[in-house]
Amino acid sequence: ETALDSEAQSRLEASEETLIETGSEFLSAVGESTSDPSLPPGLSVEPDLAWEIGAHYTLVNKRLYFSVHPSDSYTQTAIDSSRKLFYFSNDLQQHYMPVCADSGPASINMIIRFVRDVRQNLRTSRLHNRALIYCCSEDPHVFTNTALMLAAYLMIDHGMTADEAIFPFLRIANAPFEGYRDTTWCKQTFRLHVASVLRGLERAIGFGWLGERPAKDFDIEQYEYYDDPSAFNLNEITPQFIAFISPQDRERVDRRTGTLIALHMMKHHGFSAREAIGYIRLMRPGSIIGPQQEFLEAVELEGRWE
């Protein structure tokens, strides 16, 4: 078990009177350099907050925060020390089932479940006068998928753009983000930032692909029924395309389904290559592997569809 040191204990006690406010200011500078080469174009954030275990980082001012805790015992001590705050979490960000060395992104059904869980807690009458602190692990896999899910909540329930929603996480210096890799064991030359996944989700929401009100309209049970590998193993990617495992023509189209759908999304719906890859993986985890990723980026850079 991990005990709280005196500094952490003092911080938790002080948080009963005032939470660590990070504000709602959104900072981005188009074209500026960034230390993370996988960030999407136009998104460069200068970190202005320190990475600190137990700190409360603002998501919705005076209402919703997130905090990184190293252990369950740490969280329990925080709960016992701060009765005016409500600490909560779930394990949905850990439900991703890796095929190889991949760790995400979390699939759309898990994201919608997460959004509904956060919404339910915020709407619980006994919690109306309490600030809610979502706790997560500092493990890079867990942290990255938690950031994805909390940002998706901010987009779906608070109307934020993808860049606005991920900003509270990007502004933390040395936050343990991990770029998403493909479903292979090969050495990686392509990492997908969570911000690109969120931008793809933002476009899909704007087109109404997840329903007018995604948290309410998206049919989780239907998604999971058809997604089941022992049943159908198929997923609706866009209103025009369903991806499924068979039939196959090994000489022509085997394992290129996601790549071809991504090209259509890029040409007809304005997705960047990374946005398309990210969104398709939300809908059908494991899609688009190896050189297919670089191929899509090369097509985007070419900028020609004739």
Sine and cosine of phi, psi and omega as CSV:
sin_phi,cos_phi,sin_psi,cos_psi,sin_omega,cos_omega
0.00,0.00,0.50,-0.86,-0.02,-1.00
-0.95,-0.32,0.88,-0.47,0.00,-1.00
-1.00,0.06,0.47,-0.88,0.06,-1.00
-0.97,0.25,0.72,-0.70,0.12,-0.99
-0.98,0.20,0.16,-0.99,-0.10,-0.99
-0.88,0.47,-0.60,0.80,0.00,-1.00
-0.91,0.41,-0.70,0.71,0.01,-1.00
-0.91,0.42,-0.63,0.77,0.01,-1.00
-0.89,0.46,-0.69,0.72,0.02,-1.00
-0.88,0.47,-0.63,0.78,0.00,-1.00
-0.90,0.43,-0.67,0.74,0.00,-1.00
-0.91,0.41,-0.64,0.77,0.02,-1.00
-0.91,0.41,-0.65,0.76,0.00,-1.00
-0.92,0.40,-0.47,0.88,-0.05,-1.00
-0.93,0.36,-0.24,0.97,0.07,-1.00
-0.92,0.40,-0.49,0.87,-0.02,-1.00
-0.99,-0.11,-0.59,0.80,-0.01,-1.00
-0.50,-0.86,0.79,-0.61,0.02,-1.00
-0.99,0.12,0.37,-0.93,0.09,-1.00
-0.95,0.31,0.94,-0.33,-0.05,-1.00
-1.00,-0.03,0.80,-0.60,0.07,-1.00
-0.97,-0.26,-0.06,1.00,0.07,-1.00
0.98,0.22,0.06,-1.00,-0.04,-1.00
-0.90,-0.43,0.12,0.99,-0.02,-1.00
-0.90,0.43,0.74,-0.67,0.01,-1.00
-0.96,-0.27,0.84,-0.54,-0.03,-1.00
-0.91,-0.41,0.85,-0.52,0.14,-0.99
-0.51,-0.86,0.56,-0.83,-0.02,-1.00
-0.74,-0.67,0.90,-0.44,-0.04,-1.00
-0.92,0.38,0.75,-0.66,0.11,-0.99
1.00,0.07,-0.11,0.99,0.01,-1.00
-0.96,0.27,0.44,-0.90,0.01,-1.00
-0.96,0.27,0.39,-0.92,0.02,-1.00
-0.62,-0.79,0.47,-0.88,0.01,-1.00
-0.97,0.25,-0.20,0.98,-0.02,-1.00
-0.95,-0.30,0.97,-0.25,-0.08,-1.00
-0.93,0.36,-0.21,0.98,-0.04,-1.00
-1.00,-0.03,-0.06,1.00,0.09,-1.00
-0.89,0.45,0.61,-0.80,-0.01,-1.00
-0.93,0.37,0.39,-0.92,0.00,-1.00
-0.84,0.55,0.60,-0.80,0.06,-1.00
1.00,0.09,-0.03,1.00,-0.01,-1.00
-0.87,-0.49,0.96,-0.28,0.03,-1.00
-0.66,-0.75,0.89,-0.46,-0.07,-1.00
-0.88,-0.48,0.79,-0.62,0.08,-1.00
-1.00,0.06,0.93,-0.37,-0.03,-1.00
-0.84,0.54,0.73,-0.68,0.01,-1.00
-0.79,-0.61,0.15,0.99,0.05,-1.00
-0.81,-0.59,0.57,-0.82,0.02,-1.00
-0.99,0.12,0.55,-0.83,0.14,-0.99
-0.97,0.26,0.87,-0.49,-0.09,-1.00
-0.58,-0.81,0.85,-0.52,0.07,-1.00
-0.87,0.49,0.76,-0.65,0.05,-1.00
1.00,0.03,-0.18,0.98,0.04,-1.00
-0.92,0.38,0.45,-0.90,0.03,-1.00
-0.96,-0.27,0.94,-0.35,-0.03,-1.00
-0.99,-0.16,0.76,-0.65,-0.13,-0.99
-0.96,0.30,0.73,-0.68,0.19,-0.98
-0.93,-0.38,-0.78,0.63,0.11,-0.99
-0.82,-0.57,0.90,-0.44,-0.16,-0.99
-0.80,0.60,0.80,-0.60,0.03,-1.00
0.91,0.41,0.19,0.98,-0.06,-1.00
-0.73,-0.69,-0.77,0.64,-0.09,-1.00
-0.75,-0.66,0.76,-0.65,-0.02,-1.00
-0.70,-0.71,0.27,-0.96,0.18,-0.98
-0.79,-0.61,0.43,-0.90,-0.05,-1.00
-0.56,-0.83,0.56,-0.83,0.02,-1.00
-0.98,-0.18,0.83,-0.56,-0.01,-1.00
-0.86,-0.51,0.68,-0.73,-0.06,-1.00
-0.99,0.17,-0.27,0.96,-0.07,-1.00
-0.32,-0.95,0.28,-0.96,0.08,-1.00
-0.90,0.43,-0.59,0.81,0.00,-1.00
-0.92,0.40,-0.57,0.82,0.08,-1.00
-0.89,0.46,-0.71,0.70,0.02,-1.00
-0.89,0.46,-0.68,0.73,-0.01,-1.00
-0.88,0.47,-0.64,0.77,0.05,-1.00
-0.90,0.44,-0.64,0.77,0.05,-1.00
-0.89,0.46,-0.67,0.74,0.03,-1.00
-0.88,0.48,-0.72,0.69,-0.02,-1.00
-0.91,0.41,-0.46,0.89,-0.08,-1.00
-1.00,-0.04,-0.21,0.98,-0.15,-0.99
-0.66,-0.75,0.96,0.28,-0.07,-1.00
-0.94,0.34,-0.26,0.96,0.03,-1.00
-0.99,0.11,-0.14,0.99,0.02,-1.00
-0.94,-0.33,0.42,-0.91,0.05,-1.00
-0.87,-0.49,0.93,-0.36,0.03,-1.00
-1.00,-0.05,0.72,-0.69,0.01,-1.00
-0.50,-0.87,0.26,-0.96,0.06,-1.00
-0.26,-0.97,0.08,-1.00,0.16,-0.99
-0.53,-0.85,0.01,-1.00,-0.04,-1.00
-0.94,-0.35,0.30,0.95,-0.08,-1.00
-0.90,0.44,-0.53,0.84,-0.01,-1.00
-0.94,0.34,-0.18,0.98,0.01,-1.00
-0.98,-0.22,0.11,0.99,-0.07,-1.00
-1.00,0.10,-0.08,1.00,0.02,-1.00
-0.89,0.45,0.76,-0.65,-0.02,-1.00
-0.98,-0.20,0.97,-0.23,-0.04,-1.00
-0.92,0.39,0.56,-0.83,0.08,-1.00
-1.00,-0.05,-0.68,0.73,0.04,-1.00
-0.75,-0.66,-0.93,-0.37,0.00,-1.00
-0.99,-0.14,0.18,0.98,-0.04,-1.00
-0.97,0.24,0.35,-0.94,-0.01,-1.00
-0.66,-0.76,0.27,0.96,-0.02,-1.00
0.43,-0.90,-0.12,-0.99,0.11,0.99
-0.97,0.26,0.35,-0.94,0.07,-1.00
-0.85,0.53,0.60,-0.80,-0.05,-1.00
-0.96,0.27,0.30,-0.95,-0.13,-0.99
-0.89,0.46,-0.57,0.82,0.02,-1.00
-0.90,0.43,-0.62,0.79,0.04,-1.00
-0.94,0.35,-0.59,0.81,0.03,-1.00
-0.90,0.44,-0.72,0.69,0.00,-1.00
-0.91,0.41,-0.64,0.77,0.09,-1.00
-0.86,0.51,-0.67,0.74,0.00,-1.00
-0.89,0.45,-0.73,0.68,0.00,-1.00
-0.85,0.53,-0.70,0.72,0.01,-1.00
-0.90,0.43,-0.61,0.80,0.00,-1.00
-0.92,0.40,-0.72,0.70,0.03,-1.00
-0.90,0.45,-0.69,0.72,0.01,-1.00
-0.86,0.51,-0.70,0.72,-0.01,-1.00
-0.88,0.47,-0.68,0.74,0.02,-1.00
-0.90,0.43,-0.66,0.75,-0.01,-1.00
-0.93,0.37,-0.44,0.90,-0.03,-1.00
-1.00,-0.08,-0.05,1.00,0.03,-1.00
-0.92,0.39,0.81,-0.59,-0.13,-0.99
-0.86,0.51,-0.61,0.80,-0.05,-1.00
-0.95,0.32,-0.16,0.99,-0.01,-1.00
-0.95,-0.31,0.10,0.99,-0.10,-0.99
-0.87,0.50,-0.51,0.86,-0.05,-1.00
-0.97,-0.24,0.30,0.95,-0.01,-1.00
-0.85,-0.53,0.57,-0.82,0.13,-0.99
-0.99,0.16,0.64,-0.77,-0.02,-1.00
-0.97,-0.24,0.73,-0.68,-0.01,-1.00
-0.89,-0.45,0.92,-0.40,0.07,-1.00
-1.00,0.07,0.81,-0.59,-0.06,-1.00
-0.98,-0.22,0.64,-0.77,0.08,-1.00
-0.60,-0.80,0.23,-0.97,0.01,-1.00
-0.98,0.20,0.36,-0.93,0.08,-1.00
-1.00,0.07,-0.02,1.00,0.08,-1.00
-0.85,0.53,0.77,-0.64,-0.08,-1.00
-0.83,0.56,-0.64,0.77,0.03,-1.00
-0.86,0.51,-0.77,0.64,-0.07,-1.00
-0.93,0.37,-0.70,0.71,-0.02,-1.00
-0.87,0.49,-0.71,0.71,-0.05,-1.00
-0.90,0.44,-0.71,0.71,0.02,-1.00
-0.94,0.34,-0.50,0.86,0.09,-1.00
-0.91,0.41,-0.69,0.72,0.05,-1.00
-0.87,0.50,-0.67,0.74,0.05,-1.00
-0.85,0.53,-0.74,0.67,-0.09,-1.00
-0.95,0.32,-0.67,0.74,0.03,-1.00
-0.92,0.40,-0.63,0.77,0.06,-1.00
-0.90,0.43,-0.64,0.77,0.06,-1.00
-0.88,0.47,-0.63,0.78,0.07,-1.00
-0.86,0.51,-0.72,0.69,-0.01,-1.00
-0.88,0.47,-0.58,0.82,0.04,-1.00
-0.94,0.35,-0.73,0.69,-0.12,-0.99
-0.97,0.25,-0.67,0.75,-0.09,-1.00
-0.99,-0.13,-0.30,0.95,-0.05,-1.00
-0.83,-0.55,0.08,1.00,0.11,-0.99
0.93,0.37,0.35,0.94,0.02,-1.00
-0.97,0.26,0.43,-0.90,0.18,-0.98
-0.97,0.26,0.21,-0.98,0.03,-1.00
-0.87,0.49,-0.68,0.73,-0.04,-1.00
-0.92,0.39,-0.62,0.78,0.06,-1.00
-0.91,0.41,-0.63,0.78,-0.07,-1.00
-0.94,0.34,-0.55,0.83,-0.03,-1.00
-1.00,0.04,-0.23,0.97,-0.05,-1.00
-0.81,0.58,-0.69,0.72,-0.01,-1.00
-0.84,0.54,-0.41,0.91,0.01,-1.00
-1.00,0.01,-0.63,0.77,-0.03,-1.00
-0.93,0.37,-0.42,0.91,-0.06,-1.00
-0.98,0.19,-0.06,1.00,0.01,-1.00
-1.00,-0.01,0.87,-0.49,-0.01,-1.00
-0.90,0.43,0.74,-0.67,0.07,-1.00
0.90,0.43,0.42,0.91,0.12,-0.99
-0.88,0.48,0.65,-0.76,-0.16,-0.99
-0.99,0.16,0.83,0.56,0.08,-1.00
-0.91,0.41,0.56,-0.83,0.08,-1.00
-0.78,-0.63,0.81,-0.59,0.04,-1.00
-0.92,0.39,0.65,-0.76,0.02,-1.00
-0.96,0.28,0.69,-0.73,0.03,-1.00
-0.93,-0.37,0.16,-0.99,-0.02,-1.00
-0.99,0.14,0.08,-1.00,-0.06,-1.00
-1.00,-0.01,0.91,0.41,0.10,-0.99
-0.66,-0.75,0.11,-0.99,0.13,-0.99
-0.98,-0.19,0.09,1.00,-0.09,-1.00
-0.96,0.29,0.37,-0.93,0.12,-0.99
-0.88,0.48,0.70,-0.71,-0.13,-0.99
-1.00,0.01,0.73,-0.68,0.13,-0.99
-0.89,-0.46,0.04,1.00,-0.08,-1.00
-0.63,-0.78,0.86,-0.50,0.06,-1.00
-0.84,-0.54,0.70,-0.71,-0.06,-1.00
-0.97,-0.25,0.86,-0.51,-0.01,-1.00
-0.98,0.21,0.54,-0.84,0.01,-1.00
-0.85,0.53,-0.50,0.87,0.01,-1.00
-0.89,0.45,-0.58,0.82,0.05,-1.00
-0.93,0.38,-0.64,0.77,0.05,-1.00
-0.87,0.49,-0.70,0.72,-0.01,-1.00
-0.92,0.40,-0.59,0.80,0.06,-1.00
-0.90,0.43,-0.63,0.78,0.08,-1.00
-0.90,0.44,-0.68,0.74,0.05,-1.00
-0.88,0.47,-0.64,0.77,0.02,-1.00
-0.87,0.49,-0.69,0.72,0.03,-1.00
-0.89,0.46,-0.70,0.71,-0.02,-1.00
-0.89,0.46,-0.66,0.75,0.05,-1.00
-0.88,0.47,-0.68,0.74,0.01,-1.00
-0.88,0.47,-0.54,0.84,0.04,-1.00
-0.99,0.13,-0.10,1.00,-0.01,-1.00
0.98,0.21,0.32,0.95,-0.06,-1.00
-0.93,0.37,-0.38,0.92,0.01,-1.00
-0.97,-0.26,0.22,0.97,-0.03,-1.00
0.99,-0.17,0.25,-0.97,0.00,-1.00
-0.90,0.43,-0.62,0.79,0.05,-1.00
-0.80,-0.60,1.00,-0.01,-0.16,-0.99
-0.80,0.60,-0.67,0.74,-0.05,-1.00
-0.90,0.44,-0.45,0.89,0.00,-1.00
-0.99,-0.17,-0.64,0.77,-0.17,-0.99
-1.00,0.10,-0.48,0.88,-0.08,-1.00
-0.93,0.38,0.78,-0.62,-0.07,-1.00
-1.00,-0.01,1.00,-0.10,-0.03,-1.00
-0.90,0.44,-0.69,0.72,-0.05,-1.00
-0.88,0.47,-0.67,0.74,0.02,-1.00
-0.91,0.41,-0.68,0.74,0.03,-1.00
-0.84,0.54,-0.75,0.66,-0.07,-1.00
-0.94,0.35,-0.51,0.86,0.04,-1.00
-0.90,0.43,-0.74,0.67,-0.02,-1.00
-0.98,0.19,-0.42,0.91,-0.01,-1.00
-0.96,0.27,-0.40,0.92,-0.08,-1.00
-0.82,0.57,0.88,-0.47,-0.01,-1.00
-0.87,0.49,-0.45,0.89,0.00,-1.00
-0.99,0.16,-0.12,0.99,0.00,-1.00
-0.92,-0.40,-1.00,0.06,-0.10,-0.99
-0.95,-0.32,-0.62,0.78,-0.06,-1.00
0.82,0.57,0.78,0.63,0.05,-1.00
-0.71,-0.71,0.44,-0.90,-0.04,-1.00
-0.60,-0.80,0.67,-0.74,0.14,-0.99
-0.99,0.16,0.87,-0.48,-0.01,-1.00
-1.00,-0.01,-0.78,0.63,0.09,-1.00
-0.72,-0.69,0.18,-0.98,0.05,-1.00
-0.86,0.51,-0.33,0.95,-0.01,-1.00
-1.00,-0.07,-0.32,0.95,-0.17,-0.99
-0.71,-0.70,0.71,-0.70,0.18,-0.98
-0.89,-0.46,0.76,-0.65,0.03,-1.00
-0.98,-0.21,0.73,-0.69,0.04,-1.00
-0.54,-0.84,0.20,-0.98,-0.22,-0.97
-0.99,0.16,-0.36,0.93,-0.03,-1.00
-0.46,-0.89,0.29,-0.96,0.04,1.00
-0.96,0.29,0.22,-0.98,-0.04,-1.00
-0.78,-0.63,0.57,-0.82,0.17,-0.99
-0.86,-0.50,0.99,-0.14,-0.16,-0.99
-0.90,0.44,-0.36,0.93,-0.02,-1.00
-0.99,0.12,-0.26,0.97,-0.13,-0.99
-0.83,-0.56,-0.84,0.54,-0.26,-0.96
-0.83,-0.55,0.09,1.00,-0.06,-1.00
-0.86,0.51,0.80,-0.60,0.06,-1.00
0.92,0.39,0.34,0.94,0.06,-1.00
-0.91,-0.41,0.15,0.99,-0.06,-1.00
-0.84,0.55,-0.80,0.59,-0.04,-1.00
-0.88,0.47,-0.62,0.79,-0.01,-1.00
-0.90,0.44,-0.69,0.73,0.00,-1.00
-0.93,0.38,-0.64,0.77,0.05,-1.00
-0.90,0.43,-0.65,0.76,0.03,-1.00
-0.87,0.50,-0.67,0.74,0.03,-1.00
-0.87,0.50,-0.66,0.75,0.03,-1.00
-0.90,0.44,-0.67,0.74,0.02,-1.00
-0.89,0.45,-0.62,0.79,0.00,-1.00
-0.94,0.35,-0.68,0.73,-0.06,-1.00
-0.96,0.29,-0.69,0.72,-0.17,-0.99
-0.98,-0.20,-0.28,0.96,-0.07,-1.00
-0.81,-0.59,0.05,1.00,0.13,-0.99
0.98,0.21,0.24,0.97,0.06,-1.00
-0.93,0.36,0.59,-0.80,0.24,-0.97
-0.97,0.23,0.19,-0.98,0.01,-1.00
-0.86,0.50,-0.71,0.70,-0.03,-1.00
-0.93,0.36,-0.60,0.80,0.06,-1.00
-0.89,0.45,-0.67,0.74,0.01,-1.00
-0.91,0.42,-0.71,0.71,0.02,-1.00
-0.86,0.50,-0.73,0.69,-0.03,-1.00
-0.88,0.48,-0.73,0.68,-0.03,-1.00
-0.92,0.39,-0.67,0.74,0.00,-1.00
-0.88,0.48,-0.61,0.79,0.02,-1.00
-0.94,0.35,-0.47,0.88,0.13,-0.99
-0.89,0.45,-0.66,0.75,-0.08,-1.00
-0.99,0.12,-0.56,0.83,-0.01,-1.00
-0.61,-0.79,1.00,0.06,-0.05,-1.00
-0.80,0.60,0.62,-0.78,0.03,-1.00
1.00,-0.08,-0.08,1.00,-0.04,-1.00
-0.95,0.30,0.51,-0.86,0.14,-0.99
0.90,0.43,0.97,-0.24,-0.11,-0.99
-0.79,-0.62,0.29,-0.96,0.13,-0.99
0.77,0.63,-0.71,-0.70,-0.07,-1.00
-0.92,0.40,-0.21,0.98,0.08,-1.00
-0.86,0.51,-0.55,0.83,0.00,-1.00
-0.91,0.42,-0.77,0.64,0.02,-1.00
-0.91,0.42,-0.56,0.83,0.03,-1.00
-0.87,0.49,-0.71,0.70,0.00,-1.00
-0.89,0.45,-0.64,0.77,0.05,-1.00
-0.91,0.41,-0.60,0.80,0.03,-1.00
-0.90,0.43,-0.65,0.76,0.05,-1.00
-0.89,0.45,-0.67,0.74,0.03,-1.00
-0.88,0.48,-0.69,0.72,0.00,-1.00
-0.92,0.39,-0.57,0.82,0.04,-1.00
-0.88,0.47,-0.65,0.76,0.09,-1.00
0.93,0.36,0.32,0.95,-0.02,-1.00
-0.84,-0.54,0.69,-0.73,-0.03,-1.00
-0.86,-0.52,0.07,1.00,-0.01,-1.00
-1.00,0.07,0.00,0.00,0.00,0.00
